[in-house]
């Protein structure tokens, strides 16, 4: 007991950073070794794993640790080392870190790999963005893109795709996203010519985000339709593409396709990407309301999203009831939220759906009702509410929203008797749509399976088969240990 007390009374080390930094620096060195191995054996999966491990360490990155790693990975006195070091804050480095970096630099090769140089750019750029030094991040990202233009290696593609993302993010955070649109188009063209498929996917999503940020939906659709087919080599890029496609389809009034894209993006997104799934669900709720559907309460109030989706829950309730006054009050109450989400223009479209829902409830409740009472129940505040009610009822009858007739002579709306829905083809159509959805999901799962190339053309020897099985077991072990990348 006394020994434990004496141990607790010992003073803590004066340098907390120096005691923690060797661990982070050691992990960065292991990641650098993983990148080198991936380059030498030309296995891109190792570089993908290195990027994921880096994302797990991003909260632990400090300026002294980065400086020590730059001295380890880059040639002393080289131009990349001086440029990257200039972006880091000039703080006094600890002795332990300087000694470690010096010994590591002596042990490292004289001419570092180009992949390691690109990785150093990525590390510094992530650090600057996390530290909210956006101007320095813009300069660093521009320098990294200029360096990437001279590299044409498939082992650089994974690192380059992450640099493209943070390049766009740094300009978006400073409000200068329009400045890099031409550069992104040029990079997409170069990636297409070099058959950099991951770079094509990333840059296409960045261009779509760039256009949608400024509400340029027509330009975004033209680019999307002319760009090479999206092959979905990255799950997170495919989710982003589906989300942007859903937004474009919504603005173009193609609500059925928009709903499918948005729901698929929300399902495919990893659990950790909560913010992305919230945005997908916000747009999906509006699209379903525009389609005349009422989302279930469990969908609107999902676990972990209750606070973010609260305005949309109240909006759904107003549309379900068909109360125009309640709808107006909810739209005014949460107008700032809808504007920040970019959905305010869609809220204006919902007014017609609210009126139609209220009219449907009236037609079910009354077999005959005067148009004046219809205008009163719908709370139409126009100059001539009876004439407006008559036109609204006529349009709803023409669109098939209600089954009724208008008695113009007496000013009545006469509802017809509701028939048996099971005597129509509607249940069969609903059943067919569900079967088609399940079949599409099965086909996507089959296409996602990966097989060894040319396995049907050549027979493996015993040594090759054992080597392939060992590699597959190692890859499966790595995948089991990895978490999904951040969105």
RAKAFEN-V171281 format. One record per pair of residues at least 6 apart in sequence whose ideal C-beta (glycine too) atoms are under 7 Angstrom apart, sorted by sequence separation. I is the first residue (numbers start at 1). J is the second residue. D is the distance in whole Angstrom. If there is no record, write none. Layout:
i:I j:J d:D
i:I j:J d:D
This chain:
i:13 j:19 d:5
i:38 j:44 d:7
i:74 j:80 d:6
i:75 j:81 d:7
i:171 j:177 d:5
i:232 j:238 d:4
i:338 j:344 d:5
i:382 j:388 d:5
i:396 j:402 d:5
i:74 j:81 d:4
i:269 j:276 d:5
i:288 j:295 d:5
i:362 j:369 d:6
i:397 j:404 d:6
i:406 j:413 d:6
i:407 j:414 d:6
i:38 j:46 d:3
i:128 j:136 d:5
i:129 j:137 d:5
i:171 j:179 d:6
i:191 j:199 d:4
i:192 j:200 d:6
i:211 j:219 d:5
i:212 j:220 d:6
i:249 j:257 d:5
i:250 j:258 d:4
i:269 j:277 d:5
i:301 j:309 d:6
i:318 j:326 d:4
i:319 j:327 d:7
i:380 j:388 d:5
i:460 j:468 d:7
i:37 j:46 d:6
i:38 j:47 d:4
i:128 j:137 d:4
i:171 j:180 d:5
i:191 j:200 d:5
i:211 j:220 d:4
i:249 j:258 d:4
i:300 j:309 d:6
i:318 j:327 d:4
i:335 j:344 d:7
i:338 j:347 d:5
i:380 j:389 d:6
i:404 j:413 d:6
i:405 j:414 d:5
i:285 j:295 d:5
i:375 j:385 d:4
i:404 j:414 d:6
i:70 j:81 d:6
i:230 j:241 d:6
i:266 j:277 d:5
i:269 j:280 d:7
i:375 j:386 d:6
i:378 j:389 d:7
i:404 j:415 d:4
i:34 j:46 d:5
i:35 j:47 d:6
i:125 j:137 d:6
i:128 j:140 d:6
i:148 j:160 d:5
i:168 j:180 d:7
i:188 j:200 d:6
i:191 j:203 d:6
i:208 j:220 d:5
i:211 j:223 d:7
i:246 j:258 d:5
i:249 j:261 d:6
i:300 j:312 d:6
i:301 j:313 d:6
i:318 j:330 d:5
i:362 j:374 d:6
i:394 j:406 d:6
i:403 j:415 d:7
i:404 j:416 d:6
i:300 j:313 d:5
i:375 j:388 d:7
i:393 j:406 d:6
i:403 j:416 d:5
i:70 j:84 d:6
i:266 j:280 d:4
i:372 j:386 d:5
i:375 j:389 d:4
i:34 j:49 d:7
i:35 j:50 d:5
i:70 j:85 d:6
i:125 j:140 d:5
i:148 j:163 d:6
i:188 j:203 d:4
i:208 j:223 d:7
i:246 j:261 d:4
i:265 j:280 d:5
i:266 j:281 d:6
i:285 j:300 d:6
i:315 j:330 d:5
i:362 j:377 d:6
i:371 j:386 d:5
i:374 j:389 d:5
i:34 j:50 d:5
i:124 j:140 d:6
i:125 j:141 d:6
i:168 j:184 d:7
i:187 j:203 d:5
i:188 j:204 d:6
i:207 j:223 d:6
i:208 j:224 d:6
i:245 j:261 d:5
i:246 j:262 d:4
i:300 j:316 d:6
i:314 j:330 d:5
i:331 j:347 d:5
i:390 j:406 d:7
i:452 j:468 d:7
i:67 j:85 d:6
i:145 j:163 d:7
i:262 j:280 d:5
i:266 j:284 d:7
i:371 j:389 d:5
i:31 j:50 d:5
i:121 j:140 d:7
i:125 j:144 d:7
i:144 j:163 d:5
i:184 j:203 d:6
i:188 j:207 d:6
i:242 j:261 d:5
i:243 j:262 d:7
i:246 j:265 d:7
i:358 j:377 d:7
i:359 j:378 d:7
i:371 j:390 d:5
i:374 j:393 d:7
i:358 j:378 d:5
i:393 j:413 d:5
i:67 j:88 d:6
i:262 j:283 d:5
i:263 j:284 d:6
i:281 j:302 d:7
i:295 j:316 d:6
i:31 j:53 d:5
i:66 j:88 d:6
i:145 j:167 d:6
i:184 j:206 d:6
i:185 j:207 d:7
i:242 j:264 d:5
i:243 j:265 d:4
i:262 j:284 d:4
i:294 j:316 d:7
i:371 j:393 d:7
i:31 j:54 d:6
i:121 j:144 d:4
i:164 j:187 d:7
i:184 j:207 d:5
i:204 j:227 d:5
i:242 j:265 d:4
i:311 j:334 d:4
i:355 j:378 d:6
i:224 j:248 d:7
i:281 j:305 d:7
i:327 j:351 d:7
i:63 j:88 d:5
i:141 j:166 d:6
i:259 j:284 d:6
i:262 j:287 d:6
i:63 j:89 d:5
i:67 j:93 d:6
i:121 j:147 d:7
i:141 j:167 d:4
i:184 j:210 d:6
i:239 j:265 d:5
i:294 j:320 d:5
i:311 j:337 d:5
i:64 j:91 d:7
i:221 j:248 d:5
i:278 j:305 d:5
i:282 j:309 d:7
i:285 j:312 d:5
i:289 j:316 d:7
i:327 j:354 d:5
i:63 j:91 d:5
i:200 j:228 d:6
i:220 j:248 d:6
i:259 j:287 d:5
i:281 j:309 d:6
i:64 j:93 d:5
i:68 j:97 d:5
i:72 j:101 d:6
i:76 j:105 d:6
i:141 j:170 d:5
i:181 j:210 d:5
i:201 j:230 d:6
i:239 j:268 d:5
i:258 j:287 d:5
i:259 j:288 d:6
i:27 j:57 d:6
i:64 j:94 d:6
i:71 j:101 d:4
i:118 j:148 d:7
i:238 j:268 d:7
i:239 j:269 d:5
i:274 j:304 d:6
i:278 j:308 d:5
i:282 j:312 d:6
i:289 j:319 d:5
i:324 j:354 d:6
i:217 j:248 d:6
i:285 j:316 d:6
i:319 j:350 d:6
i:324 j:355 d:6
i:68 j:100 d:6
i:72 j:104 d:4
i:138 j:170 d:5
i:201 j:233 d:6
i:205 j:237 d:6
i:212 j:244 d:6
i:255 j:287 d:5
i:259 j:291 d:7
i:322 j:354 d:6
i:24 j:57 d:6
i:64 j:97 d:5
i:68 j:101 d:4
i:72 j:105 d:6
i:137 j:170 d:4
i:138 j:171 d:6
i:177 j:210 d:6
i:201 j:234 d:6
i:235 j:268 d:6
i:250 j:283 d:7
i:359 j:392 d:7
i:71 j:105 d:5
i:197 j:231 d:6
i:217 j:251 d:5
i:319 j:353 d:6
i:324 j:358 d:7
i:359 j:393 d:7
i:75 j:110 d:6
i:164 j:199 d:7
i:198 j:233 d:5
i:202 j:237 d:6
i:205 j:240 d:5
i:209 j:244 d:7
i:212 j:247 d:6
i:255 j:290 d:5
i:256 j:291 d:7
i:319 j:354 d:5
i:322 j:357 d:4
i:323 j:358 d:7
i:24 j:60 d:5
i:72 j:108 d:6
i:75 j:111 d:7
i:84 j:120 d:6
i:88 j:124 d:7
i:134 j:170 d:6
i:138 j:174 d:6
i:177 j:213 d:6
i:178 j:214 d:7
i:192 j:228 d:6
i:197 j:233 d:5
i:198 j:234 d:6
i:201 j:237 d:4
i:205 j:241 d:6
i:208 j:244 d:4
i:247 j:283 d:6
i:255 j:291 d:5
i:318 j:354 d:7
i:322 j:358 d:3
i:75 j:112 d:6
i:80 j:117 d:5
i:84 j:121 d:7
i:87 j:124 d:6
i:114 j:151 d:6
i:122 j:159 d:6
i:129 j:166 d:6
i:161 j:198 d:5
i:165 j:202 d:6
i:239 j:276 d:7
i:243 j:280 d:6
i:246 j:283 d:6
i:250 j:287 d:6
i:355 j:392 d:6
i:359 j:396 d:5
i:74 j:112 d:6
i:118 j:156 d:6
i:125 j:163 d:7
i:145 j:183 d:7
i:161 j:199 d:5
i:164 j:202 d:5
i:168 j:206 d:5
i:319 j:357 d:6
i:73 j:112 d:6
i:114 j:153 d:7
i:134 j:173 d:5
i:157 j:196 d:5
i:160 j:199 d:6
i:164 j:203 d:6
i:205 j:244 d:7
i:322 j:361 d:5
i:363 j:402 d:4
i:374 j:413 d:6
i:25 j:65 d:5
i:80 j:120 d:7
i:84 j:124 d:5
i:115 j:155 d:6
i:119 j:159 d:6
i:122 j:162 d:6
i:126 j:166 d:7
i:129 j:169 d:7
i:134 j:174 d:5
i:158 j:198 d:6
i:356 j:396 d:6
i:371 j:411 d:5
i:21 j:62 d:6
i:24 j:65 d:5
i:28 j:69 d:5
i:32 j:73 d:6
i:87 j:128 d:6
i:115 j:156 d:6
i:118 j:159 d:5
i:122 j:163 d:6
i:125 j:166 d:5
i:129 j:170 d:6
i:157 j:198 d:5
i:161 j:202 d:4
i:165 j:206 d:7
i:360 j:401 d:6
i:363 j:404 d:5
i:370 j:411 d:6
i:114 j:156 d:7
i:118 j:160 d:7
i:121 j:163 d:6
i:152 j:194 d:5
i:157 j:199 d:6
i:164 j:206 d:6
i:360 j:402 d:6
i:370 j:412 d:6
i:371 j:413 d:6
i:21 j:64 d:6
i:25 j:68 d:6
i:29 j:72 d:7
i:73 j:116 d:5
i:74 j:117 d:7
i:359 j:402 d:6
i:369 j:412 d:7
i:21 j:65 d:5
i:25 j:69 d:6
i:115 j:159 d:6
i:368 j:412 d:5
i:369 j:413 d:6
i:17 j:62 d:6
i:118 j:163 d:7
i:356 j:401 d:5
i:74 j:120 d:6
i:368 j:414 d:5
i:17 j:64 d:6
i:73 j:120 d:6
i:367 j:415 d:5
i:87 j:136 d:5
i:366 j:415 d:7
i:70 j:120 d:6
i:363 j:415 d:5
i:87 j:140 d:5
i:324 j:378 d:6
i:325 j:379 d:5
i:324 j:379 d:5
i:290 j:346 d:7
i:66 j:123 d:6
i:286 j:343 d:6
i:66 j:124 d:6
i:282 j:341 d:6
i:290 j:349 d:6
i:83 j:143 d:6
i:286 j:346 d:5
i:290 j:350 d:7
i:66 j:127 d:6
i:282 j:343 d:7
i:289 j:350 d:6
i:292 j:353 d:6
i:61 j:123 d:7
i:290 j:353 d:6
i:289 j:353 d:6
i:61 j:127 d:5
i:58 j:126 d:5
i:54 j:123 d:7
i:58 j:130 d:6
i:22 j:96 d:7
i:39 j:113 d:6
i:25 j:100 d:6
i:29 j:104 d:7
i:18 j:94 d:4
i:21 j:97 d:6
i:39 j:115 d:5
i:17 j:94 d:7
i:36 j:113 d:6
i:18 j:96 d:5
i:22 j:100 d:7
i:15 j:94 d:6
i:18 j:97 d:7
i:35 j:115 d:5
i:35 j:116 d:6
i:32 j:116 d:6
i:35 j:119 d:6
i:250 j:346 d:7
i:51 j:158 d:6
i:47 j:155 d:6
i:51 j:159 d:7
i:44 j:154 d:7
i:48 j:158 d:5
i:44 j:155 d:6
i:47 j:158 d:5
i:51 j:162 d:6
i:47 j:159 d:7
i:42 j:155 d:7
i:44 j:158 d:6
i:39 j:155 d:5
i:38 j:155 d:6
i:276 j:487 d:4
i:272 j:484 d:6
i:270 j:484 d:4
i:273 j:487 d:4
i:269 j:487 d:7
i:236 j:485 d:6
i:236 j:487 d:6
i:56 j:483 d:7
i:49 j:478 d:6
i:45 j:475 d:6
i:52 j:482 d:5
i:55 j:485 d:6
i:55 j:486 d:6
i:49 j:482 d:6
i:52 j:485 d:6
